[in-house]
Protein backbone atom coordinates (compact mmCIF):
# COMPACT_ATOMS: atom_id res chain seq x y z
CA UNK A 1 0.00 0.00 0.00
CA UNK A 2 2.82 2.41 0.87
CA UNK A 3 4.40 1.84 -2.55
CA UNK A 4 1.09 2.58 -4.30
CA UNK A 5 0.70 5.82 -2.33
CA UNK A 6 4.29 6.75 -3.20
CA UNK A 7 3.74 6.19 -6.93
CA UNK A 8 0.41 8.05 -7.02
CA UNK A 9 1.52 11.11 -5.07
CA UNK A 10 4.93 11.31 -6.74
CA UNK A 11 3.31 11.03 -10.15
CA UNK A 12 0.98 13.94 -9.43
CA UNK A 13 3.87 16.01 -8.08
CA UNK A 14 5.92 15.24 -11.18
CA UNK A 15 3.35 16.64 -13.60
CA UNK A 16 2.62 19.60 -11.34
CA UNK A 17 6.30 20.57 -11.47
CA UNK A 18 6.43 19.89 -15.22
CA UNK A 19 3.50 22.26 -15.75
CA UNK A 20 5.03 24.95 -13.52
CA UNK A 21 8.34 24.70 -15.38
CA UNK A 22 6.45 24.99 -18.69
CA UNK A 23 8.19 22.07 -20.37
CA UNK A 24 11.66 23.60 -19.90
CA UNK A 25 12.95 20.48 -18.12
CA UNK A 26 12.46 16.94 -19.51
CA UNK A 27 9.69 15.13 -17.68
CA UNK A 28 11.98 12.11 -17.26
CA UNK A 29 14.50 14.16 -15.28
CA UNK A 30 11.75 15.64 -13.11
CA UNK A 31 10.36 12.15 -12.50
CA UNK A 32 13.70 10.75 -11.34
CA UNK A 33 14.34 13.74 -9.06
CA UNK A 34 10.84 13.58 -7.57
CA UNK A 35 11.18 9.83 -6.96
CA UNK A 36 14.52 10.38 -5.24
CA UNK A 37 13.36 13.37 -3.19
CA UNK A 38 10.08 11.87 -2.00
CA UNK A 39 11.66 8.54 -1.09
CA UNK A 40 14.42 10.29 0.87
CA UNK A 41 11.86 12.37 2.77
CA UNK A 42 9.61 9.40 3.51
CA UNK A 43 12.35 7.01 4.59
CA UNK A 44 14.06 9.81 6.55
CA UNK A 45 10.84 10.25 8.49
CA UNK A 46 10.95 6.58 9.48
CA UNK A 47 8.35 5.17 7.05
CA UNK A 48 8.88 2.03 4.97
CA UNK A 49 8.01 2.37 1.27
CA UNK A 50 8.07 -1.39 0.82
CA UNK A 51 10.87 -1.28 -1.77
CA UNK A 52 11.85 -4.94 -2.00
CA UNK A 53 13.28 -6.92 -4.92
CA UNK A 54 10.26 -9.25 -4.79
CA UNK A 55 7.96 -6.23 -5.09
CA UNK A 56 9.91 -4.94 -8.09
CA UNK A 57 9.86 -8.34 -9.75
CA UNK A 58 6.09 -8.64 -9.44
CA UNK A 59 5.47 -5.03 -10.48
CA UNK A 60 7.71 -5.28 -13.54
CA UNK A 61 6.84 -8.80 -14.72
CA UNK A 62 3.14 -8.58 -13.91
CA UNK A 63 2.69 -4.91 -14.72
CA UNK A 64 5.31 -3.08 -16.74
CA UNK A 65 6.86 -5.39 -19.32
CA UNK A 66 3.60 -6.81 -20.76
CA UNK A 67 2.39 -3.25 -21.38
CA UNK A 68 5.65 -1.93 -22.86
CA UNK A 69 6.14 -4.87 -25.23
CA UNK A 70 2.51 -5.34 -26.32
CA UNK A 71 2.18 -1.60 -26.96
CA UNK A 72 5.29 -1.68 -29.13
CA UNK A 73 3.82 -4.51 -31.17
CA UNK A 74 0.44 -2.78 -31.45
CA UNK A 75 2.00 0.41 -32.84
CA UNK A 76 4.36 -1.17 -35.33
CA UNK A 77 3.13 -1.04 -38.93
CA UNK A 78 5.44 -3.15 -41.08
CA UNK A 79 3.77 -2.06 -44.32
CA UNK A 80 4.24 1.64 -43.64
CA UNK A 81 7.87 1.16 -42.62
CA UNK A 82 8.61 -0.91 -45.72
CA UNK A 83 10.62 1.88 -47.36
CA UNK A 84 13.30 1.48 -44.66
CA UNK A 85 12.80 -2.23 -44.06
CA UNK A 86 16.43 -3.10 -44.81
CA UNK A 87 17.84 -0.52 -42.41
CA UNK A 88 15.29 -1.49 -39.73
CA UNK A 89 16.27 -5.15 -40.05
CA UNK A 90 19.95 -4.28 -39.63
CA UNK A 91 19.33 -2.08 -36.60
CA UNK A 92 16.97 -4.43 -34.75
CA UNK A 93 18.57 -7.74 -35.76
CA UNK A 94 22.33 -7.98 -36.41
CA UNK A 95 22.85 -4.41 -35.22
CA UNK A 96 21.37 -5.12 -31.81
CA UNK A 97 23.58 -8.18 -31.38
CA UNK A 98 26.57 -6.11 -32.48
CA UNK A 99 25.71 -3.42 -29.94
CA UNK A 100 25.42 -5.98 -27.14
CA UNK A 101 28.69 -7.62 -28.09
CA UNK A 102 30.67 -4.39 -28.42
CA UNK A 103 29.29 -2.90 -25.20
CA UNK A 104 29.86 -6.15 -23.29
CA UNK A 105 33.41 -6.45 -24.60
CA UNK A 106 34.32 -2.87 -23.72
CA UNK A 107 32.90 -3.18 -20.20
CA UNK A 108 34.49 -6.57 -19.53
CA UNK A 109 37.93 -5.37 -20.62
CA UNK A 110 37.80 -2.02 -18.81
CA UNK A 111 36.29 -3.39 -15.60
CA UNK A 112 39.05 -6.05 -15.52
CA UNK A 113 37.58 -7.79 -12.47
CA UNK A 114 36.26 -11.16 -13.67
CA UNK A 115 35.73 -12.35 -10.10
CA UNK A 116 32.93 -9.80 -9.56
CA UNK A 117 32.12 -8.82 -13.16
CA UNK A 118 32.27 -11.93 -15.31
CA UNK A 119 31.31 -12.34 -18.96
CA UNK A 120 27.66 -13.05 -18.07
CA UNK A 121 27.43 -9.77 -16.15
CA UNK A 122 29.03 -7.99 -19.12
CA UNK A 123 26.52 -9.48 -21.56
CA UNK A 124 23.54 -8.61 -19.35
CA UNK A 125 24.86 -5.06 -18.97
CA UNK A 126 25.34 -4.95 -22.75
CA UNK A 127 21.70 -5.92 -23.24
CA UNK A 128 20.59 -3.16 -20.85
CA UNK A 129 22.57 -0.59 -22.81
CA UNK A 130 21.26 -1.88 -26.15
CA UNK A 131 17.63 -1.36 -25.07
CA UNK A 132 16.97 2.13 -26.41
CA UNK A 133 13.96 4.27 -25.58
CA UNK A 134 13.75 7.24 -28.00
CA UNK A 135 10.43 8.55 -26.67
CA UNK A 136 11.83 11.84 -25.35
CA UNK A 137 13.91 12.36 -28.50
CA UNK A 138 10.91 11.77 -30.74
CA UNK A 139 8.78 14.20 -28.78
CA UNK A 140 11.52 16.81 -29.21
CA UNK A 141 11.49 16.27 -32.98
CA UNK A 142 7.86 17.31 -33.19
CA UNK A 143 8.87 20.86 -32.29
CA UNK A 144 10.90 21.13 -35.50
CA UNK A 145 8.56 21.06 -38.54
CA UNK A 146 9.90 18.99 -41.36
CA UNK A 147 12.13 16.84 -39.16
CA UNK A 148 9.47 14.35 -38.10
CA UNK A 149 9.97 12.04 -41.07
CA UNK A 150 13.70 11.78 -40.29
CA UNK A 151 12.81 10.10 -37.00
CA UNK A 152 10.98 7.22 -38.66
CA UNK A 153 13.93 4.83 -38.48
CA UNK A 154 14.61 5.80 -34.87
CA UNK A 155 10.94 5.26 -34.00
CA UNK A 156 10.89 1.87 -35.72
CA UNK A 157 13.96 0.79 -33.80
CA UNK A 158 12.42 1.96 -30.54
CA UNK A 159 9.24 -0.02 -31.14
CA UNK A 160 10.97 -3.34 -31.82
CA UNK A 161 14.23 -2.98 -29.94
CA UNK A 162 12.72 -3.15 -26.45
CA UNK A 163 11.03 -6.50 -26.98
CA UNK A 164 14.15 -8.08 -28.47
CA UNK A 165 16.28 -6.71 -25.61
CA UNK A 166 13.91 -8.18 -23.00
CA UNK A 167 14.12 -11.55 -24.76
CA UNK A 168 17.93 -11.41 -24.71
CA UNK A 169 17.98 -10.40 -21.03
CA UNK A 170 15.73 -13.34 -20.19
CA UNK A 171 18.05 -15.68 -22.07
CA UNK A 172 21.08 -14.47 -20.11
CA UNK A 173 19.36 -15.08 -16.77
CA UNK A 174 17.79 -18.38 -17.85
CA UNK A 175 21.09 -19.86 -19.02
CA UNK A 176 22.93 -18.90 -15.83
CA UNK A 177 24.90 -21.88 -14.58
CA UNK A 178 24.92 -23.64 -17.96
CA UNK A 179 28.36 -24.29 -19.38
CA UNK A 180 27.65 -26.40 -22.46
CA UNK A 181 26.69 -25.00 -25.85
CA UNK A 182 24.11 -27.76 -26.29
CA UNK A 183 22.35 -26.96 -23.04
CA UNK A 184 22.30 -23.25 -23.80
CA UNK A 185 21.06 -23.92 -27.35
CA UNK A 186 18.18 -26.08 -26.15
CA UNK A 187 17.15 -23.47 -23.59
CA UNK A 188 17.26 -20.67 -26.14
CA UNK A 189 15.21 -22.67 -28.65
CA UNK A 190 12.60 -23.57 -26.03
CA UNK A 191 12.27 -20.03 -24.76
CA UNK A 192 12.17 -18.25 -28.12
CA UNK A 193 10.36 -20.71 -30.38
CA UNK A 194 8.01 -21.86 -27.66
CA UNK A 195 7.29 -18.28 -26.62
CA UNK A 196 6.54 -17.25 -30.22
CA UNK A 197 4.20 -20.22 -30.71
CA UNK A 198 2.40 -19.49 -27.45
CA UNK A 199 2.03 -15.82 -28.37
CA UNK A 200 0.58 -16.77 -31.75
CA UNK A 201 -1.94 -19.04 -30.01
CA UNK A 202 -3.04 -16.28 -27.62
CA UNK A 203 -3.27 -13.85 -30.53
CA UNK A 204 -5.43 -16.28 -32.48
CA UNK A 205 -7.78 -16.79 -29.53
CA UNK A 206 -8.06 -13.02 -29.14
CA UNK A 207 -8.99 -12.53 -32.79
CA UNK A 208 -11.64 -15.26 -32.63
CA UNK A 209 -13.13 -13.58 -29.55
CA UNK A 210 -13.12 -10.21 -31.38
CA UNK A 211 -15.16 -11.48 -34.33
CA UNK A 212 -18.50 -11.21 -32.58
CA UNK A 213 -18.16 -7.50 -31.88
CA UNK A 214 -15.13 -5.44 -32.87
CA UNK A 215 -16.15 -2.41 -30.81
CA UNK A 216 -13.62 -0.11 -29.14
CA UNK A 217 -14.59 -1.23 -25.63
CA UNK A 218 -14.33 -4.90 -26.48
CA UNK A 219 -11.00 -4.36 -28.26
CA UNK A 220 -9.55 -2.60 -25.19
CA UNK A 221 -10.57 -5.42 -22.85
CA UNK A 222 -9.43 -8.18 -25.20
CA UNK A 223 -6.04 -6.62 -25.92
CA UNK A 224 -5.38 -6.11 -22.19
CA UNK A 225 -6.23 -9.75 -21.55
CA UNK A 226 -4.08 -10.80 -24.53
CA UNK A 227 -1.08 -8.78 -23.33
CA UNK A 228 -1.08 -10.22 -19.84
CA UNK A 229 -2.13 -13.74 -20.83
CA UNK A 230 0.63 -14.01 -23.41
CA UNK A 231 3.39 -12.64 -21.17
CA UNK A 232 2.49 -13.98 -17.74
CA UNK A 233 1.32 -17.44 -18.83
CA UNK A 234 4.38 -17.87 -21.05
CA UNK A 235 6.64 -17.01 -18.11
CA UNK A 236 4.73 -19.51 -15.94
CA UNK A 237 5.42 -22.17 -18.60
CA UNK A 238 9.11 -21.16 -18.58
CA UNK A 239 8.85 -19.68 -22.07
CA UNK A 240 9.86 -16.20 -23.18
CA UNK A 241 7.04 -13.90 -22.12
CA UNK A 242 8.55 -11.05 -24.14
CA UNK A 243 8.54 -13.10 -27.34
CA UNK A 244 4.98 -14.26 -26.67
CA UNK A 245 3.72 -10.70 -26.09
CA UNK A 246 5.56 -9.42 -29.18
CA UNK A 247 4.21 -12.09 -31.54
CA UNK A 248 0.72 -11.93 -30.03
CA UNK A 249 0.62 -8.16 -30.31
CA UNK A 250 1.80 -8.13 -33.93
CA UNK A 251 -0.80 -10.73 -34.87
CA UNK A 252 -3.65 -8.93 -33.12
CA UNK A 253 -2.67 -5.59 -34.63
CA UNK A 254 -2.46 -6.91 -38.17
CA UNK A 255 -5.92 -8.45 -38.18
CA UNK A 256 -7.78 -6.14 -35.81
CA UNK A 257 -7.08 -3.04 -37.91
CA UNK A 258 -8.95 -4.66 -40.81
CA UNK A 259 -12.16 -4.77 -38.75
CA UNK A 260 -12.23 -1.42 -36.98
CA UNK A 261 -10.72 2.05 -36.72
CA UNK A 262 -7.86 1.38 -34.32
CA UNK A 263 -6.60 4.94 -33.74
CA UNK A 264 -8.42 5.27 -30.40
CA UNK A 265 -7.18 1.83 -29.38
CA UNK A 266 -3.60 2.79 -30.20
CA UNK A 267 -3.92 5.97 -28.16
CA UNK A 268 -5.24 3.97 -25.21
CA UNK A 269 -2.21 1.72 -25.35
CA UNK A 270 0.10 4.70 -25.70
CA UNK A 271 -1.42 6.21 -22.54
CA UNK A 272 -1.03 2.95 -20.65
CA UNK A 273 2.57 2.64 -21.82
CA UNK A 274 3.36 6.25 -20.90
CA UNK A 275 2.00 5.65 -17.40
CA UNK A 276 4.29 2.62 -17.07
CA UNK A 277 7.17 4.75 -18.36
CA UNK A 278 6.62 7.30 -15.60
CA UNK A 279 6.34 4.61 -12.90
CA UNK A 280 9.65 3.06 -13.98
CA UNK A 281 11.43 6.39 -13.63
CA UNK A 282 9.84 7.01 -10.23
CA UNK A 283 11.16 3.63 -9.08
CA UNK A 284 14.55 4.49 -10.49
CA UNK A 285 14.57 7.69 -8.46
CA UNK A 286 13.45 5.84 -5.34
CA UNK A 287 16.24 3.26 -5.63
CA UNK A 288 19.06 5.68 -6.47
CA UNK A 289 21.41 6.48 -3.60
CA UNK A 290 24.21 9.01 -3.43
CA UNK A 291 26.47 6.19 -2.30
CA UNK A 292 25.84 4.46 -5.61
CA UNK A 293 27.52 7.36 -7.42
CA UNK A 294 30.49 7.42 -5.03
CA UNK A 295 31.00 3.66 -4.92
CA UNK A 296 30.38 2.87 -8.59
CA UNK A 297 31.29 6.08 -10.40
CA UNK A 298 34.02 4.36 -12.42
CA UNK A 299 31.64 1.57 -13.48
CA UNK A 300 29.16 4.24 -14.60
CA UNK A 301 31.79 6.05 -16.65
CA UNK A 302 32.85 2.75 -18.26
CA UNK A 303 29.22 1.93 -19.08
CA UNK A 304 28.66 5.36 -20.66
CA UNK A 305 31.80 4.94 -22.76
CA UNK A 306 30.70 1.44 -23.78
CA UNK A 307 27.24 2.71 -24.77
CA UNK A 308 28.77 5.42 -26.99
CA UNK A 309 31.22 3.02 -28.65
CA UNK A 310 28.51 0.39 -29.23
CA UNK A 311 26.15 2.97 -30.74
CA UNK A 312 28.90 4.24 -33.04
CA UNK A 313 29.69 0.66 -34.11
CA UNK A 314 26.03 0.12 -35.01
CA UNK A 315 25.41 3.38 -36.86
CA UNK A 316 28.77 4.07 -38.51
CA UNK A 317 30.39 0.64 -38.40
CA UNK A 318 27.45 -1.36 -39.78
CA UNK A 319 24.61 0.81 -41.08
CA UNK A 320 26.76 3.27 -43.06
CA UNK A 321 28.90 0.65 -44.91
CA UNK A 322 25.86 -1.52 -45.72
CA UNK A 323 24.08 1.55 -47.10
CA UNK A 324 26.98 2.15 -49.49
CA UNK A 325 26.87 -1.46 -50.66
CA UNK A 326 23.14 -1.63 -51.42
CA UNK A 327 20.37 0.96 -51.50
CA UNK A 328 18.10 -1.35 -49.48
CA UNK A 329 20.10 -0.39 -46.40
CA UNK A 330 20.66 3.25 -47.32
CA UNK A 331 20.10 6.01 -44.76
CA UNK A 332 20.51 9.76 -44.80
CA UNK A 333 23.09 11.65 -42.76
CA UNK A 334 20.25 13.01 -40.60
CA UNK A 335 18.95 9.48 -40.00
CA UNK A 336 22.38 8.41 -38.80
CA UNK A 337 22.82 11.43 -36.53
CA UNK A 338 19.40 10.84 -35.01
CA UNK A 339 20.13 7.15 -34.48
CA UNK A 340 23.47 7.91 -32.84
CA UNK A 341 22.40 10.71 -30.50
CA UNK A 342 18.68 9.98 -30.21
CA UNK A 343 19.23 6.37 -29.10
CA UNK A 344 18.60 7.21 -25.45
CA UNK A 345 18.07 4.65 -22.70
CA UNK A 346 14.92 4.70 -20.60
CA UNK A 347 12.12 2.64 -19.10
CA UNK A 348 13.12 -0.83 -20.34
CA UNK A 349 16.72 -0.33 -19.21
CA UNK A 350 15.46 0.67 -15.76
CA UNK A 351 13.02 -2.24 -15.63
CA UNK A 352 15.66 -4.82 -16.56
CA UNK A 353 18.09 -3.31 -14.05
CA UNK A 354 15.52 -3.67 -11.27
CA UNK A 355 14.88 -7.29 -12.28
CA UNK A 356 18.43 -8.52 -11.68
CA UNK A 357 18.24 -11.26 -9.02
CA UNK A 358 19.98 -10.24 -5.81
CA UNK A 359 21.85 -13.55 -5.64
CA UNK A 360 23.89 -12.42 -8.64
CA UNK A 361 27.12 -10.94 -7.20
CA UNK A 362 27.18 -8.28 -9.90
CA UNK A 363 23.61 -6.98 -9.49
CA UNK A 364 24.56 -3.72 -7.75
CA UNK A 365 27.34 -2.91 -10.21
CA UNK A 366 25.19 -3.54 -13.30
CA UNK A 367 22.24 -1.64 -11.81
CA UNK A 368 24.55 1.31 -11.10
CA UNK A 369 25.84 1.15 -14.69
CA UNK A 370 22.30 1.19 -16.05
CA UNK A 371 21.31 4.16 -13.89
CA UNK A 372 24.44 6.06 -14.89
CA UNK A 373 23.71 5.61 -18.60
CA UNK A 374 20.05 6.60 -18.18
CA UNK A 375 21.06 9.78 -16.32
CA UNK A 376 23.57 10.48 -19.12
CA UNK A 377 20.78 10.06 -21.68
CA UNK A 378 18.50 12.48 -19.85
CA UNK A 379 21.05 15.16 -18.99
CA UNK A 380 23.48 15.02 -21.92
CA UNK A 381 22.07 13.23 -24.97
CA UNK A 382 18.72 15.03 -25.14
CA UNK A 383 20.19 18.56 -24.90
CA UNK A 384 22.80 17.62 -27.53
CA UNK A 385 20.14 16.29 -29.89
CA UNK A 386 18.81 19.74 -30.70
CA UNK A 387 22.18 21.20 -31.65
CA UNK A 388 24.14 18.26 -33.02
CA UNK A 389 21.59 15.99 -34.70
CA UNK A 390 19.49 18.81 -36.17
CA UNK A 391 21.91 21.59 -37.16
CA UNK A 392 20.11 24.53 -38.71
CA UNK A 393 16.62 23.27 -37.83
CA UNK A 394 14.31 26.04 -36.67
CA UNK A 395 11.91 25.49 -33.83
CA UNK A 396 8.33 26.37 -34.59
CA UNK A 397 4.77 25.19 -34.11
CA UNK A 398 4.55 21.52 -33.28
CA UNK A 399 4.48 19.40 -36.41
CA UNK A 400 1.00 17.87 -36.72
CA UNK A 401 2.52 14.77 -38.31
CA UNK A 402 3.48 12.32 -35.56
CA UNK A 403 7.18 11.58 -35.33
CA UNK A 404 6.39 7.95 -35.92
CA UNK A 405 4.44 8.67 -39.07
CA UNK A 406 4.54 5.53 -41.11
CA UNK A 407 4.32 3.47 -37.96
CA UNK A 408 0.95 4.61 -36.80
CA UNK A 409 -1.24 7.55 -36.02
CA UNK A 410 -0.67 7.27 -32.29
CA UNK A 411 1.74 9.79 -30.80
CA UNK A 412 4.29 7.60 -29.07
Secondary structure, DSSP 8 states (H G I E B T S, - for coil): -HHHHHHHHHHHHHHHHHHHTTT-S-HHHHHHHHHHHHHHHHHHTT------HHHHHHHIIIIIHHHHHHHHHHH--TTGGGGGHHHHHHHHTHHHHHHHHHHHHHHHHHH--TTTS-HHHHHHHHHHHH-B-THHHHHHHTTSTT-GGGGHHHHHHHHHHHHHHHHHHHHHHHTTT---HHHHHHHHHHHHHHHHHHHHHHHHHHHHHHSS---HHHHHHHHHHHHHHHHHHHHHTTS-HHHHHHHHHHHHHHHHTTTS--HHHHHHHHHHHHHHHHHHHHHHHHH--HHHHHHSHHHHHHHHHHHHHHHHHHIIIIIHHHHHH-GGG---HHHHHHHHHH--B-HHHHHHHHTS-TTSTTHHHHHHHHHHHHHHIIIIIHHHIIIIITTT----S--SS-TTTTT-SS--
